[in-house]
Amino acid sequence: MQAKISEAVMAIRASSKVLAISHIDADGISALSIVIKMLEREDKDVRWRNIHQLNSETIIEVEELIAKNQPDSLVFSDLGTGQMDLITTHILAKGRVERIIVLDHHLPHEEQEESRSNDVIIEINPNQHGLDGGYDVSGAGVAFFVAYALSEENVDLAELAIVGATGDLQDYYGKGFQGANREIANLGQASGQIKLSKDLTFFGINTRPLPYLLQYATEPYLPGITGNEDACYQFFAELNIPLKDSDDKWRIWTGLTNEEKQAVITKLFFHIDEAYGDPEITKGILGDVITLVSRPIETEMRSAKEFSTLLNACGRNRRPEVGVMICLGDEDAYHEGTALLQQHRANLAAALRRLEDGGYTEMDGMYVVRDPLTSDTIIGIVIGMAQGSRIVPIDKPIIGVSTNFKEDSALVKISGRARQSLVEKGINLKESFLRVGEEISRVAGQEVVEAGGHPMAAGAFVHCDFLDDYLNLVSIDLVLSPLLSKKESLLKTITEKRQKGG
Ligand SMILES: [Mn+2]
């Protein structure tokens, strides 16, 4: 991977005008901001654009941007590996640019486990070098390693790499980062950009008034407290902890005294232990919390977790460029971003409320959420939260279908989430989505599905005429595939026994 990074560094030095394309989520926005900063510091002319997914429709947009801006080099971040065929046919084959750098961490298809670099393309994907793109490093992390190799002065960009990794949920619940992410965190700490401390891992410790810190807690969901405003007030009243300070301003977690914090944590431990009886969950409310010390206090930008949510909110409200400007330090963008965050929260809450009113169906292999009011940009988050808060059961994967999409498109976006326990039983959403996509395209005689992602979280674009067939077949595949892989491994054990014992 170091060799590939060096090649990317040389390619960047050789370029003068660069078009950078990135994903719209927090990791994609952070990755793009790192790319922009490192290029600007090298005095390159940079044009950039976030896109929701690289597919057969958006690649045309990229072609148009190339025609308009005439860059000599292209950089893709947080996407590209799964779309190498599109990049090859639409850009490489047409000889549009001199260099194409792909900085991605999504799992390659099985036949693409080797980097497909050539004279023009430099592909850097940690999965092709023995790292795990799900946990070891994010798209922003890959971009950071290139930036850091370009100049050690880019070490300050470590904070954005950590924001990206946080956005992709690469920190283990309660345990923090590992692998390359841990290295990035250490670099950021050594350079004074970030501070790691053991603290409450809840969302909003820098920004939320105390009652709301509990009312909106979902990691873990606090039975009897989450969503219950009265219970939250009562919780602090029982501990004699005032909710407002002498200026009548709401107090936030980071403003509490150590004694107050200790009292709250003890009470939470007791409550969570009673509700779950699982010491892992109880202990997990304390863990590595990352503070971005050069960002203004009492803002979302102060914590990696809240910063990534702010960026997600921009992307999911179709304003990813606002997120990029926030990363680059633009104050107006920050104010616009916080308004988008409020909108984002309202959209999520409304979508969850519709689900609570029974807005999902059960199939053999999965639960399906089909809500025309939920946009394709938040459907993935909504289904994740629906299972996190147990509004939808967790014994099967959950699939969200969004028909709320760009009007002129024939493609429907679907998203899937599966709990770790299901993945351990042999469920692999990405493989199921891809396999059924290939099968259905074969019998349909045309490409009707484009899919990608990870075993626990995957997505697909499906031609609307084949949506119901696709869902029915995926449901069957999700029932069968764990059984078939179990069968395979049993057969393998027999072979091994025979070889050993004769
Ligand atoms: Mn990512």
Boltz pocket constraint, residues with backbone or C-beta under 6 A from the ligand:
constraints:
  - pocket:
      binder: B
      contacts: [[A, 27], [A, 28], [A, 78], [A, 105], [A, 138], [A, 139], [A, 140], [A, 164], [A, 168]]
      max_distance: 6.0
